[in-house]
Amino acid sequence: MTQTAMVGQQAPDFDMASTKNIEKLDENVKLSDYKGKWLVLLFYPLDFTFVCPTELTTFSERYDDFEGIGAEVIGVSTDSVFSHRAWLNTPRDKGGVEGLRYPLAADATKEVARSYGVLVEDKGIALRGLFVIDPEGVLRYGVVHDLNVGRSAEETLRVIQALQTGGLCQAEWKPGQKTLAA
């Protein structure tokens, strides 16, 4: 039985082939690898499409900001790790994501997308799901978009920083602002 992702519960485990070693493609990504760090799982439908590269490159451009708050990012689709490598080796002006600063994971069995509730079963692709997992492996935030709308790196950074305060953060809270008194 597949575990279902629920905010406030342990995140569903995963072990997927990835582009961590782009030459050999022999280094998987596992949830346990990220213990002690915040993790952003960024599900997207397919390599070599239109909205996906805008999202993935935006998160890559903000990668220093994610690292600065103790967070890592993994892009995930149901494409093969070989497709990921080809896309990563394609220049951006030709529709690729060359220079991406975080790994892409291949959910070839579709089990991870299914367990996070983003799999479009009849198409075999993932919706645009974004999940934030805390350093203890607990799912703290999840948002799912339809295929035609990209996600915001800025908002993801804000949410992680709000979660890191451990306090009550009002709407439009920004880093540096006080949290609400309980």
Secondary structure, DSSP 8 states (H G I E B T S, - for coil): ------TTSB----EEEESSSTTT----EEGGGGTTSEEEEEE-S-SS-SHHHHHHHHHHHTHHHHHHTTEEEEEEESS-HHHHHHHHTS-GGGT--TT-SS-EEE-TTSHHHHHTT-EETTTTEE-EEEEEE-TTSBEEEEEEE-TT----HHHHHHHHHHHHH-SB--TT--TTS--B--
